[in-house]
Amino acid sequence: MRALVRKDVLILGRSKLLVALLVFYPVLLALLIGFALSRGPDKPRIAIVDPLPPEQQKIAIGSRELDIPTATRALRRSIDVVPAKDEQDAARLVREGEVLAAIVVPPDVVDRLQSRLEPVSVTVLYNADDPVKARFVRDTIKARLRDANAAIGRALVDAAIRDLGLVLDGGKVTIFGRTIEILGLRGSERELRLAARNTSGQTRARIERVAGFAELARRNLGASGGLLRALSEPIALRERVVAGRQRSLDEFAVAVAVAIAVMFVAMLLAAGGLALEREEGVLLRLRRHLAFERILAAKALLSALAGLVGGTLLVLIVALFVPGVPAGVPWWGLGLVVAAAAFGAVGLVIGAVARDVRASSLLAVLAGLPLALLALVPSGAVDRALWELTRVLAALFPFAPALDALEQGLRGALAEGALLHLAALALAYGALARFALARPGAAGP
């Protein structure tokens, strides 16, 4: 047994390419899967537009003074803060993938919180290219916002209790630099009882005091709706997508599953079929009567039909478990056909280059999966330069436009740009396969 194992190790050592493949391919695949499917970094990079100078970072709510950095400490600890000059600068950072999202604080946040009449609207800018990453960032911001709302809400409740005490018991309050004495409900009752017993000339003045208090109470109670809203949610989020589009996580997951299935069906069928005909000499016999272009076009058409059948079955099965998918006009069928044709063209290149059926099938699997995962790597998951490289490589492989076409098609929309992209890739890879077959001896054994 030891001798057999030693023999296998020696044989393996002579095949440096196989050793390199065994070592680096699993590592590469694991890294791509991790980048593509990770929930998100521990501290996502989020831009913050804070127009408040340091001296205005405190809010006076009633008798309490609230420090804004203290109230938002939990949020800042859970994210990697990237300062932005204004909303336009923040939107640029989101669009370019420098950050996953941006929080824009309005310049009148202190005045609105101190007025206690309505919630403050904080704008959050999202990059919706990856729905998984967008949901992670949205959940992170909302969770930390609840902490800030709780801190500010406690201060607002204390101020509301103090105001309620003024309404009940009366007291002095300063408004616009003037000190005003509030009679209060108890004082009103006392004055009314005195007015009922006393019919002297002071009755009119006392009644006017009560009327003045009633007017003041009426005006303040008119703002009670806004006060209650401010108490329940002092800071409200207003979301805006500045990159990508709003995408359903269900549609995205279904589109990924269908695209991967169609990719393997079309690539394996085209690569294996062409390699088999080369191996058995069928391609040389066909070449005597037909041009390579017609032979390759027929195989791409077969791949498109196989992808349409397989993808349709998968969509129909998924529809039983995911409500609302698909919806609208079934443009996803057109996406399946064009995507399968593009994947089939890639398979034709592999079949024209590989020596036999086994090599072509293995190469289709080994090359297809990593290139597909490149399209799923979101912005912010890797370094900016590396992410730009993944975008370029993903654009050269049909998976990214196929995913876009299928996802929009499942929603009932026609993705013209993605379909044109797929058609261009199908023609380019078809031409490359034709060039590969034109080499001397490439058409047969």
PyMOL commands that set and color helices and strands:
alter all, ss='L'
color gray80, all
select helices_A, chain A and resi 2-14+16-37+54-56+68-71+73-78+87-95+109-115+131-169+184-197+203-221+224-232+249-280+282-287+292-319+332-353+357-374+384-395+399-410+416-437
alter helices_A, ss='H'
color red, helices_A
select strands_A, chain A and resi 45-49+58-61+64-67+80-83+101-104+120-127+171-175+178-182+235-243
alter strands_A, ss='S'
color yellow, strands_A
deselect
rebuild
show_as cartoon
